[in-house]
């Protein structure tokens, strides 16, 4: 691929990405969104946290040293972070970063 083809590919991917972000606002501009969209909007962050907890614990062997200590500390840190700040985005990213630091450095 030459530079022109790369720039065209980047431009097309940028437009598609932008369209997927703008589409819900255009689609629901004049009317109420369906109930399932409101439900997803309301509970999606909590579902993401539950998925991260399940993913964290799925391969943990609590019978071997360090007995799941990193995973439990990551979950508690995320819970404390969320209870103190009450922001799902900060809780998800902060807890994930904390857990990854524990995995890499301990």
Backbone torsions as a table, in degrees:
resi	resn	phi	psi	omega
1	UNK	NA	136.2	176.0
2	UNK	-92.4	177.4	-175.6
3	UNK	-61.8	-36.7	-179.5
4	UNK	-62.9	-44.3	179.2
5	UNK	-65.3	-37.3	177.6
6	UNK	-64.6	-44.6	179.4
7	UNK	-65.0	-38.4	177.3
8	UNK	-64.7	-42.9	178.4
9	UNK	-62.4	-42.7	178.3
10	UNK	-63.9	-42.0	179.4
11	UNK	-63.9	-43.3	179.4
12	UNK	-65.1	-43.8	178.7
13	UNK	-63.9	-35.9	178.1
14	UNK	-66.2	-43.4	178.3
15	UNK	-64.0	-43.6	178.7
16	UNK	-63.3	-43.4	178.0
17	UNK	-62.1	-44.8	178.4
18	UNK	-62.4	-43.0	-179.5
19	UNK	-62.7	-40.2	179.1
20	UNK	-66.5	-27.1	176.9
21	UNK	-78.0	-36.5	-174.7
22	UNK	-86.0	-27.1	-173.7
23	UNK	-53.0	-47.1	-179.9
24	UNK	-61.0	-35.3	179.8
25	UNK	-69.9	-38.3	177.2
26	UNK	-68.8	-42.2	-175.3
27	UNK	-67.3	-38.6	-176.5
28	UNK	-105.6	21.5	-175.4
29	UNK	-64.2	-44.9	-172.4
30	UNK	-98.5	-12.4	-175.1
31	UNK	-132.1	165.7	177.5
32	UNK	-69.6	138.6	175.9
33	UNK	-69.3	155.3	177.8
34	UNK	-61.2	159.9	-176.6
35	UNK	-62.2	-34.7	-179.7
36	UNK	-67.6	-30.9	177.3
37	UNK	-69.1	-41.5	177.6
38	UNK	-64.3	-40.6	177.8
39	UNK	-61.3	-47.6	179.6
40	UNK	-62.5	-42.5	179.9
41	UNK	-60.9	-37.4	-175.6
42	UNK	-78.0	-39.4	-171.3
43	UNK	-108.3	-1.9	-176.5
44	UNK	-61.4	-43.8	179.2
45	UNK	-60.3	-40.2	178.6
46	UNK	-65.8	-37.4	177.6
47	UNK	-63.8	-40.6	178.1
48	UNK	-61.6	-41.6	179.0
49	UNK	-63.8	-42.4	178.5
50	UNK	-63.0	-41.7	177.9
51	UNK	-61.6	-41.9	178.2
52	UNK	-64.6	-37.1	178.0
53	UNK	-65.8	-45.8	179.0
54	UNK	-62.6	-43.2	178.6
55	UNK	-61.6	-38.4	-179.8
56	UNK	-66.6	-40.0	-173.7
57	UNK	-91.6	-8.3	-171.6
58	UNK	-63.4	-35.2	-178.3
59	UNK	-110.8	15.1	-177.1
60	UNK	-81.2	128.4	175.8
61	UNK	-103.0	105.9	-176.1
62	UNK	-78.0	-2.9	179.6
63	UNK	-93.6	-8.7	179.6
64	UNK	-111.1	150.0	176.7
65	UNK	-59.7	135.0	8.6
66	UNK	-93.1	27.1	171.8
67	UNK	59.8	34.2	177.8
68	UNK	74.7	20.0	-176.7
69	UNK	-62.1	-42.3	-179.5
70	UNK	-62.2	-43.6	-178.5
71	UNK	-65.7	-45.0	179.9
72	UNK	-64.5	-42.1	177.6
73	UNK	-62.8	-40.4	177.7
74	UNK	-62.8	-41.6	179.3
75	UNK	-67.2	-44.8	179.0
76	UNK	-64.1	-40.8	178.2
77	UNK	-60.8	-43.8	179.0
78	UNK	-63.1	-42.7	179.9
79	UNK	-63.8	-45.7	179.2
80	UNK	-64.3	-41.7	178.0
81	UNK	-60.2	-44.4	-178.8
82	UNK	-70.4	-39.7	179.4
83	UNK	-66.9	-29.9	-179.6
84	UNK	-85.5	-38.8	-175.7
85	UNK	-97.6	-31.9	-179.2
86	UNK	60.4	41.3	176.4
87	UNK	-131.0	114.2	-175.7
88	UNK	-60.6	-41.2	-176.5
89	UNK	-62.4	-46.7	178.6
90	UNK	-65.4	-39.7	179.8
91	UNK	-63.0	-46.3	-178.0
92	UNK	-64.5	-51.0	-178.1
93	UNK	-69.2	-42.4	179.8
94	UNK	-63.6	-44.6	178.2
95	UNK	-64.9	-40.0	178.7
96	UNK	-65.1	-44.2	178.9
97	UNK	-63.6	-42.9	178.9
98	UNK	-61.8	-46.0	179.6
99	UNK	-63.7	-43.3	179.4
100	UNK	-64.2	-35.5	176.7
101	UNK	-66.1	-40.8	177.2
102	UNK	-62.9	-42.6	-179.5
103	UNK	-64.7	-41.2	-175.8
104	UNK	-76.8	-35.0	-169.7
105	UNK	-109.5	-7.3	177.5
106	UNK	-114.0	NA	NA
